[in-house]
Each structure stands twice: as C-alpha cells, then as structure tokens.
Amino acid sequence: QVQLVESGGGLVQPGGSLRLSCAASGTIFRVGAMAWYRLAPGKQRELVASISGGKINYADSVQGRFTISRDNAKNTLYLQMNALELEDSAVYFCNANIYYTFTASVDCWGQGTQVTVSS
C-alpha cells in the first residue's frame, strides 16, 4: 500500500511564501511523474506544476512565482510558493505515479493541504 502525505499549508499574507511537501511512503519501487494540483471553491481543479524526469511544467498563473522540485532519495515532492496572491488560496493536492514493481504502477493522491492567502 502506498500513500502520499502533504504538509506545509497554512495562512499567509499576500506577498508571503510557503513551502509544501509531499512524502510518499509504503511499498515503492520508484516514483514516476509527480504533480501539484489545487482546488478552490467554485473553481475547477487546476494543475499547478508537474515534474517528470527532467521536464517541469507550470500553470501560467504561477509561472515565475512557484518552484516545483523533488528529492528522489526521500520520495518527496516540494512546492516553493513565493509572492502569494489572494487567488492562490485553495486546497493543494499532491499526485504521483508510483511503481510498486518494475512495471506496475498506481496513481496516488494525497489528502490535501489548505493554503489561505489573506490580509
């Protein structure tokens, strides 16, 4: 069984910073593509950033402000969020494609962590 656990959310003022973490645990052969999504009230789920191999992609809304990274040795994904704006308030979810054998994988989601940007 594999699980993802996010941490690092909280309340921050506009212009502030937060760093989210997502740790994978369980029976892991290797971790494939990883990503951060967010869901705000009244909006559709948005892909914030993804990292797969050496390829990184960001949503236009966070480009230049957010940085996604991963520590493969720790099976951990990070999201450094700077210059936070009111519109960044949402529940942030970690997603990962986790291989439990050489060829078999499962798509996993974390439980979500709340980020609130407010003055």
N, C-alpha and C positions, 0 to 999 in steps of 0.2 A: 504494500500500500504506500502511496506517495501523497504528500501534502505540501502545500505552499502556505507559508505564514508571513503576512506583511506586518510591517511596523513603521513607525516614524511619522504617522499623520498627526494632525493637531490643529490648533488655532494660531494663525499668524496674521500680522498686519500687512496691508498692501505694500509691496516692495520688499517684503521679507523673503526668507529662504526656509526650505525644509528638505530633508533627505529621507526618502522612502527606501526601505529594504524589503526584500522578499527572499526568504530562505526555503529551499527545497529539502525535504527530508524523506527517509524511507528507503525502499529498495530502488536504487538509482544506478543504472549502468553509465549513462551520460545524460546531460541535459542539452536539448536542441535549441530551437528558437525560443526566445523569451520576449515578453512584451508587457507594457503597462497600458491599461485601459482606464477610462473614467466614466462615471455615470452621475450626471447632475439632475436634480428634479426637473421634470418636464422636458428633458432632452434625451436624445438617443445616446447609446453607448458610443464612446469615441476612442479610437486607437490613438494613444498619446505618443508612444515611441516603441520601437521594436529593435531587437538586436539578434542577428543570426549569422554565425560565422564572423566575418569581418564587415558585414553590412549593417548599417544603422539608418533608421528612418524616423522622422519626427513629423507630427502633425504641424501644419502651417502655424497654428495658433500658439505653439510652444517653441518653435524653432528659434534658437539663439538664447533661450532662457532656461530650458531644461536640458539635462545631460543624462543619458542612459548609459549604464556600464554594468559589467558582470565580473564576478570572481569565480571562475570555473572550479578552482580548488575547493571553494566553500559552497558551491552550488547556490550562489546568492546573486540576486539581481538588485540593482540600485537605480534610483531616480533622484538626481540632484535638481531641485527646483529653485530657481532664483527669480528675482523680480516678479514675485507672485502678484497676480491680479485677482480682482473680485470674481472674475469669470472662471478662475481655476478651481473654485470651490466645487467639490464633488467627492464621491467615494471612488477611490483609486483601487483597481484590481490588478493583481499580477497574474499573468498567464504564461504557461510554459509547456513545451512538448517534451515529455520526459521518457527516456528509453529505460525500460527495466530489463531488457535483454539487448543483444546486438541489433536486432531488427524490430522488436516490438516496442511501441510507444503508446503513451496515453496523454491526452490533452488535459492539463490540470489548471484549476483556478484557485486563487486564494480567497479568503473570506472578505477582503476589502478593508481599507483603512480610510477614515474620514479626513479630508483636508478642508479646512474652513478658512477663507481669507476674508477678514473683516476688520474695519477700523473701530 
